[in-house]
Structure formats: C-alpha cells, structure tokens
Amino acid sequence: MHVVLAAGGTAGHIFPALNTAIAILDLAPKVRITILGTSRGLDRELVTPTGFELKLVSSAPFPRKINSQAFMFPYQFLRAVKETREFLKREEVTCVVGFGGYASAPAYLAARSLGICVIVHEANSSPGIANRLGAKLTRNIALNYPDVIPHGRVIGMPLSRQIRQLNRKESHELARAHFGLPAQGPVLLVFGGSQGAVSLNQVVVDSAPQLISEGISILHAVGPHNAINPELENPGNFDPNVGVYRPVPFIDRIDLAYSAADLSINRAGAMTVAEVAAVGMPSIFVPLPIGNGEQEKNAEPLVAVGAALLCPAKSFTPEWIVSHVTPLIRDREALRIMTERTPHTAASDAARDLAEWALTCDRE
C-alpha cells in the first residue's frame, strides 16, 4: 500500500498528518507513506526532520478577492492537479487523506479522477474551501467537531503520543529546566500558532515588564520569522521576586511547554484547542479576527464549560493582560478548576482511528 497524506501550509495541517503517518506505521510498518505539501508553508521545516517522504507540488491558494492572483488561479490550480495526478498514478497510491491545507484540493480532484480512495479530515468547527470541495467528492469524512459536514464521522483530532500521554505534573521540573525557567513561581505560555502572531506578540511584549516585575515568567513563541525583543531577555540568576522573559522562534517540544506553564495565551486554531483540551491546560484564547470566524467557534466548547477564557482581539491590550492574567495565574484554585473542567479528549486516539480508516479504505 501507498498512502498519501495531503496537508501543506501551517503546523495545524501538517502535524495531524504526521501524527496519522506515525499511527499508520504502528499498524502496518511496511506501508509506504508520502506527505504531500507545497513550498508556501512549513512543509520542509516540519516534515523533513521526521524522515517521512515529502512530495511538493505547485501551490494554488484559493483567491479571497479579485486581483492578479485571482486571474492566475485557474492555471495554477490545474497545474497543481496535473502534477498531483501524475504522481499518484506513477507511484500507485492506494489512498489519499487530506487535512485541508494548500495541497489538499488538488489531491482530492486528482485522486478522484483515478478512482483512488479519498478521506477528508476537517479539524475546524467550520470547514475550509478545500475540504468543502473534498466533501463533494467522497463520503469518507472525518470530523473533529460534530455536524460540520453532513455525513461526517466524529473521530477528534490526530494528536501525538507525547500529548496524549502527557502528565503535566510529572514533567513540570524537567520542563522548567528545559526552557531555562525558574523552578518556582508562575509561568505564562504565549504562542500564536506555528507562524506566531505579530499583533499578539506586541501586546505581550508591552505588558511583559509589568508581569515580570510581579514575579510572572513568560515563555513566548514569537514565530520563526518575527523579531525577538532582546531588551526583555533575562538570562541571569533568578530572583524569586522577579520573573524572566524567554522568547523563542518556535517551540518544538510543545508538550514540555504545557508542563512548564500554569496558564497559556494563544490563538484558537483547531490543533491548539485540541492539545490544551487533551493536557488540561488552563488557557485564554484570542481568536484570529479574520477568516470565517472558525477560531472563536473552535474555542466555544472549552469556554462554555469554564475550562478556558476568550478575549476578542480588539479587547486584547496590555491593560487587559495585567488586569486579567495577573490575578488568574496566581489563583491556584481557579486554575485547578479550569483543568478539571477540561474535557478528557486524550482518551480517544483519532490518529489511530484515521490510520485504520486509511488502511481499509476501498477504491471509489
């Protein structure tokens, strides 16, 4: 068998594909796996170190407005479909699983034209354009949230084994040392997705001096292409009454970041929401204010049960952080209650479920 996992673009698309790939090999070690992506996103950076085969095809992002890109889109898209079809046919692919990234839409059409089994995994509470297309081409639809696409089956989010089996308390001391954080005192984790978030970064940096002066340390993933403010870094000896600021481009051990922190501020991408739910991480979601509003919808289940807070982007200011984060991160009882109210989503293994589906999927 040869299974292609079509992702491309952001970590929110790529990591579910990688987690599914690992689950497939756990079940069937001889199956060939290819991750299908494009050169637009983090595909090379995230896939190459894993050792999985990576195939890059032309990128054809759907245009959001009438401009030069919109006029070029039909040509670019047809080229991507042609390249993908040639690869699928030449390499005798038996199943294509798409996660809604840049490479997914061409893969769905190419696979369908060859009679190859197609599975769509929709992670968000509102489907993206690629997966809306995919859902018209197959009835094999896996969902993270219920009722997002008709006839879809809810299996959850394919998470890594490290996240599913994480015990934050047991890893706490190791995690603090890993990031150079004080063994004692509150730690705030901040990240805006795999690429970071410039607006979120600026608000956090502006509020950091006040938080640090009150003994709150900050682990801040700013994004690989965003600037780090060196003036706030504090590599010296720890003062128990003063926090430290630890900016990093990207957190490759997010499991340890969750273990090191007491509270997180983050966007509400589907992968992030699934991970904080799985590990019981008290969180404040600041949904991306653009798109179709899926990030706010992603966060709603955790906010509704009191496991997380939601702050609209327009309200997210240094003053809001100081007035809300400072008292919350010091309130151990409030944080404990938020953790207890988090759904136990780690009990399911969506990666394994999706892997079994891919291995038994019939040709269409």
C-alpha positions in Angstrom: 0.0 0.0 0.0 1.0 3.6 -0.6 -0.9 6.2 1.5 -0.6 9.9 0.7 -1.4 12.5 3.4 -2.1 15.8 1.9 -1.5 18.8 4.1 0.6 21.8 3.4 1.0 25.3 4.9 0.7 25.5 8.6 1.5 23.3 11.5 -2.2 22.9 12.1 -2.4 21.0 8.9 1.0 19.3 8.9 1.1 17.9 12.5 -2.2 16.0 12.2 -0.8 14.4 9.0 2.5 13.5 10.7 0.6 12.0 13.7 -1.5 10.0 11.4 1.5 8.8 9.5 3.1 7.5 12.7 -0.1 5.7 13.6 -0.2 4.0 10.2 3.3 2.7 10.6 2.5 1.4 14.1 -0.3 -0.6 12.5 1.4 -1.5 9.2 5.2 -0.9 9.2 5.6 -1.9 5.5 3.1 0.7 4.2 4.7 3.5 2.1 3.8 7.0 3.3 4.2 10.3 1.4 3.4 13.7 2.9 2.1 15.9 0.1 2.7 19.6 0.5 3.8 22.8 -1.2 6.7 25.2 -0.9 4.5 28.0 0.5 4.4 26.9 4.1 6.3 25.0 6.8 6.3 21.6 4.9 10.1 21.4 4.5 10.8 22.6 8.0 8.4 20.3 9.8 8.3 17.2 7.6 12.0 16.8 6.6 13.3 16.2 10.1 10.8 13.4 10.6 12.3 11.3 7.8 8.9 10.9 6.1 8.9 11.2 2.3 7.9 14.7 1.2 6.4 15.5 -2.2 6.0 19.2 -3.1 3.5 20.2 -5.7 2.7 23.6 -7.1 0.7 25.9 -4.8 -2.6 27.3 -5.8 -4.2 29.1 -2.9 -7.9 30.0 -3.4 -8.2 33.8 -4.1 -10.0 35.8 -1.5 -10.5 38.9 -3.7 -10.3 40.0 -7.3 -6.7 40.7 -8.1 -3.8 39.4 -10.2 -3.7 36.2 -8.1 -7.4 35.5 -8.9 -6.7 35.7 -12.7 -3.8 33.3 -12.3 -5.6 30.9 -10.1 -7.2 28.6 -12.7 -3.9 28.0 -14.4 -2.0 27.4 -11.1 -4.7 25.1 -9.8 -5.0 23.0 -12.9 -1.2 22.7 -12.9 -1.2 21.5 -9.3 -3.9 19.0 -10.1 -2.0 17.7 -13.1 1.3 17.3 -11.1 -0.5 15.6 -8.3 -2.4 13.2 -10.6 0.9 12.2 -12.4 2.5 11.5 -9.0 -0.5 9.5 -7.7 -0.7 7.4 -10.8 3.1 6.8 -11.2 3.6 5.9 -7.5 0.5 3.6 -7.4 -1.1 5.4 -4.4 -3.9 3.5 -2.8 -5.4 6.1 -0.5 -5.3 9.9 -0.1 -6.1 11.5 3.2 -6.5 15.3 3.1 -6.3 17.8 6.0 -7.4 20.9 4.2 -4.1 22.6 3.5 -2.8 24.0 0.3 -2.1 20.6 -1.2 -5.4 19.0 -0.3 -7.8 20.4 -3.0 -5.6 19.3 -6.0 -5.1 15.9 -4.2 -8.8 15.4 -3.8 -9.5 16.0 -7.5 -6.5 14.1 -8.8 -7.3 11.1 -6.6 -11.0 11.1 -7.5 -10.1 11.1 -11.2 -8.0 8.0 -10.7 -10.6 6.2 -8.6 -8.3 6.3 -5.5 -10.0 6.3 -2.1 -10.2 9.8 -0.6 -10.6 10.6 3.1 -11.2 14.2 4.3 -10.3 15.2 7.8 -11.8 18.5 8.9 -10.3 19.8 12.1 -12.2 23.1 12.4 -15.7 23.9 13.5 -16.3 25.5 10.1 -14.9 23.7 7.0 -12.4 25.4 4.8 -12.7 25.8 1.0 -10.5 22.8 0.2 -12.5 20.4 2.5 -15.8 21.7 1.2 -14.6 20.6 -2.2 -13.3 17.3 -0.9 -16.6 16.6 0.8 -18.4 16.7 -2.6 -16.1 14.0 -3.9 -16.2 11.4 -1.1 -18.4 10.2 1.7 -15.3 9.3 3.8 -15.3 12.4 6.0 -13.7 12.5 9.5 -14.5 15.4 11.8 -13.1 17.0 14.9 -16.3 18.8 15.8 -19.8 17.4 15.2 -22.2 18.4 12.4 -19.6 20.4 10.5 -20.0 18.4 7.3 -23.1 16.2 6.5 -22.4 12.5 6.8 -19.1 13.1 8.6 -17.9 10.8 11.4 -16.5 12.5 14.6 -13.2 11.0 15.5 -11.4 14.0 17.0 -8.0 15.5 16.3 -5.0 13.3 15.5 -2.6 14.1 18.3 0.9 13.0 19.0 1.6 10.3 21.6 3.5 12.8 23.7 0.5 15.0 24.0 -2.0 12.2 24.6 0.1 10.6 27.4 1.4 13.8 28.9 1.3 14.2 32.7 2.0 17.9 33.3 2.8 17.5 37.0 5.3 14.7 36.4 7.1 16.7 33.7 7.0 20.0 35.4 10.5 20.1 36.8 12.1 18.8 33.6 10.1 21.3 31.5 11.1 24.3 33.6 14.8 23.4 33.2 14.4 22.7 29.5 13.3 26.3 28.8 15.6 27.9 31.4 12.6 28.9 33.6 12.6 29.3 37.4 11.6 26.1 39.3 9.2 28.2 41.4 6.8 30.9 40.5 4.0 31.3 37.9 4.8 30.8 34.2 2.7 32.2 31.3 3.0 30.4 28.0 2.2 32.6 24.9 2.0 31.4 21.3 0.1 32.5 18.2 0.3 29.4 16.1 3.2 28.0 14.2 3.9 31.3 12.5 3.4 33.4 15.5 1.1 36.4 15.6 2.6 39.9 15.3 -0.4 41.7 17.0 -0.5 39.2 19.9 3.3 39.5 20.2 3.3 43.2 20.5 0.6 43.3 23.2 2.5 40.7 25.3 5.9 42.5 24.9 4.2 45.7 26.0 2.8 44.1 29.1 5.9 41.9 29.9 7.8 44.4 32.1 4.8 44.7 34.4 4.3 40.9 34.6 8.0 40.3 35.1 8.2 42.8 37.9 5.4 40.9 39.7 7.2 37.6 39.5 5.5 36.2 36.5 7.8 34.5 33.9 6.8 34.3 30.3 7.7 31.6 27.7 6.9 33.3 24.4 6.9 31.6 20.9 7.1 34.6 18.7 7.2 32.8 15.3 10.2 31.8 13.2 10.0 35.0 11.0 9.2 37.5 13.7 11.6 39.7 15.6 12.5 38.9 19.2 12.9 41.8 21.7 16.4 41.3 23.2 15.9 44.1 25.8 13.4 41.9 27.7 15.5 38.8 27.8 16.8 37.9 31.3 19.5 35.2 31.2 20.9 36.0 34.6 20.4 34.4 38.0 16.9 34.0 39.1 15.4 36.4 41.6 12.4 34.8 43.3 10.6 38.1 43.2 11.2 38.8 39.5 10.0 36.8 36.5 12.0 36.1 33.4 11.1 36.5 29.7 12.0 33.6 27.4 11.3 34.4 23.7 11.9 31.6 21.2 11.1 31.5 17.5 9.3 28.1 17.6 8.5 25.5 20.3 9.3 22.1 19.0 8.6 20.5 22.4 5.1 21.8 23.0 4.5 19.0 25.5 7.2 20.4 27.7 5.9 23.9 27.2 2.5 22.9 28.5 4.2 21.2 31.5 6.2 24.3 32.3 3.3 26.7 32.2 0.5 27.5 34.6 -1.6 29.4 32.1 -1.4 29.9 28.3 -2.5 32.7 26.0 -2.9 31.5 22.4 -4.9 31.6 19.2 -7.7 29.1 18.8 -6.6 27.0 15.9 -8.1 23.6 15.9 -4.8 21.8 16.8 -4.1 24.2 19.7 -7.6 23.8 21.1 -7.4 20.1 20.9 -4.0 20.0 22.6 -4.9 22.2 25.5 -8.0 20.1 26.0 -6.0 16.9 26.0 -3.4 18.1 28.5 -5.8 20.1 30.8 -4.0 23.5 30.1 -5.9 26.5 31.5 -6.0 28.9 28.6 -7.0 32.3 27.3 -8.0 32.2 23.7 -7.5 35.3 21.5 -9.2 34.1 18.2 -7.8 35.3 14.9 -10.1 38.2 13.9 -10.1 37.3 10.2 -11.4 34.4 8.2 -14.9 32.8 8.7 -14.9 33.0 12.5 -13.9 29.4 12.9 -11.4 30.1 15.7 -14.0 31.5 18.0 -16.2 28.6 17.3 -13.3 26.2 17.9 -12.9 27.7 21.4 -16.6 27.7 22.3 -16.8 24.2 23.8 -13.9 24.8 26.3 -15.1 28.4 27.1 -18.7 27.1 27.7 -17.6 24.6 30.4 -15.3 27.1 32.1 -12.1 25.4 31.0 -10.9 28.5 29.2 -11.5 32.2 28.7 -12.0 34.1 25.5 -10.8 37.6 24.7 -11.7 39.2 21.4 -8.7 40.5 19.5 -10.0 44.1 19.8 -10.0 43.8 23.6 -6.6 42.2 23.9 -4.4 45.0 25.3 -1.6 45.3 27.8 -4.1 46.6 30.3 -6.3 43.6 29.8 -3.4 41.2 30.3 -2.3 43.0 33.5 -5.8 43.1 34.9 -6.9 39.6 34.0 -3.8 37.4 33.8 -2.0 38.6 36.9 -4.8 37.6 39.4 -5.7 34.4 37.5 -2.2 33.0 37.2 -1.8 33.4 41.0 -5.1 31.8 41.8 -4.2 28.1 42.2 -7.8 27.1 42.9 -9.2 28.8 39.8 -6.5 27.2 37.6 -7.3 23.8 39.2 -11.0 24.2 38.5 -10.2 25.1 34.8 -8.1 22.0 34.5 -10.8 19.8 36.0 -13.4 21.2 33.6 -11.4 20.4 30.6 -12.9 17.5 28.6 -10.8 14.4 28.6 -10.2 14.3 24.9 -6.8 12.5 25.2 -8.8 9.3 26.0 -9.6 8.9 22.3 -6.9 8.2 19.7 -8.0 9.9 16.5 -4.7 9.3 14.8 -5.1 5.5 15.1 -8.8 5.7 14.1 -7.8 7.6 10.9 -4.9 5.3 10.2 -7.2 2.2 10.4 -9.6 4.0 8.1 -6.9 4.8 5.5 -5.6 1.2 5.6 -9.1 -0.3 5.0 -10.5 2.3 2.6 -11.9 0.9 -0.6 -11.3 2.4 -4.0 -14.0 4.8 -5.2 
